[in-house]
C-alpha cells in the first residue's frame, strides 16, 4: 500500500479509520440494542395459543372427577404430544389462584416450563419441559460478519483518499524543492482529482512567475555590470586629467559605482543560493587554513580580528565554498559596526557545529534580532558609506545555514559587549 501510505500519513490514516469505524460500530451497536428494546416481543407465556391450550385442558380436566384427572392428564400428554402434569396447589408457591396468564419458569438445565393456576381445579397445570432451541454457529457468527464488513468498508473507502493525499503531498514537496517542474497529479488521483487539478494549475503559474523573476534578476544584474564598468573606466581616466577639486567627486562617484557592483554581486549570490540546481558538496574541512582564507578576503580595515577553536576542533563537515561566503558576510558586518575588535570562534557541542562572530560595537536591539536575517532588512536606514550595506549579506548567511539544515542566530556578546552572530548546523 505505497510503503504503508508513507510514514507521515500513517497517523492520519489510523485516526480517520478509528474515528469512522468506531463511530459506525457504536452506531450499529446502539441501533441493535434500541431495536431489541423497542421491538414488540410478547412473552412466550402470554402467547394466545398457549393460553388457549391451557383453557382447553382446564375445561376437560374440570369435567372429569378428581380421581380420573391423573389418567386424563396422561391421555392429554399423548394426544397433544406435550408433557402435561397436574400439580396440587400446595406443591406450588408464588402462584395466585385463577391467574389469567401462564407463568414461565426455567430450571437449572435451561428447560422451560409453563404453569397455569386453575381456580376451578384447585391446582396447577404444568406444561413442559421444553428444550430451548439451540442457536446455530452461523447465527452467532452473523454479528461478527456485520461488524467486520463495516471495518472493511471504511478501510476500502479511506484507502483511495489517503493514496491521493500521498500523491499530492509528494508532488507538493517535489515542487517545493524544484520550482522548475510543475506538478502533474490529476491523472494519478481518483477521489481528489479536482484538488489535484487546481494544484497542477497553481504550480504551473507559480513556476512561470518564479522563473520569470529569476531570469529578469539575472539578466538585469549581468547587463548592469557592463555600463558600470564603462563608468568606472571613464572615471579612472578623468581622474588623471582633472584638477584636485574634481578628483574628490570622481572618487565619490567611483565609490557609488562600487556600491552598485557590490549590490549586484549580493543579488546574484542570493539568487544563486535559491536555485534548485545548486549542488552541496559537504566535506570535512580543516578549520585553521580555512579561517585564514576567510579572513584574508575581508575588506581593508584597522580592527583586530582573532580566531579560536573550542574543544580542539580540527575540522568541520560543511560546504567550504558556501560557508566561506557566509562567514565573510558575518565578518564584513561585524567589521562595519565594531569599534576595535572582532572575534571568530569555531566549536562543536554534541552533534552541532557552530561558528560565532562577535564584535565590540553597539549590538542589536532585542526586538530587531529576529529581523536582521530577512532580505533587505537594515537596522540603519541611512545607507551612508560609514555603515553601508543593502540588507542582503545576513540574508545570504541565513540561506546558507538553511542549506546546511541549520540556522543563523543573532544575540548579544557577553565577552565583547556587542553583537554575537552565529551559524549552527548538524554535524551529521
Secondary structure, 3 states (H helix, E strand, C coil): CHHHHCHHHHHHHHHHHHHHHHHHHHHHHHHHHHHHHHCCCCCHHHCHHHHHHHHHHHHHHHCCCHHHHHHHHHHHHHHHCCCEEEEEHHHCCCCCCCCCCCEEEECCCCCEEEEEEECCCCEEEEEEEECCCCCCHHHHHHHHHHHHHHHHHHHHHHHHHHHHHHHHHHHHHHHHHCCCCCCCCHHHCCCCHHHHHHHHHHHHHHHHHHHHHHHHHHHHHHHHHHHHHHHHHHHHHHHCCCCHHHHHHHHHHHHHHHHHHHHHHHHHHHHHHCCCCCCCCCEEEEHHHHHHHHHHCCCCCCCEEEEEEHHHCCEEEECHHHHHHHHHHHHHHHHHHCCCEEEEEEEEECCEEEEEEEECCCCCCHHHCCCCCCCCCCCCCCCCCCCCCCCCHHHHHHHHHHHCCCEEEEEECCCCCCEEEEEEEECC
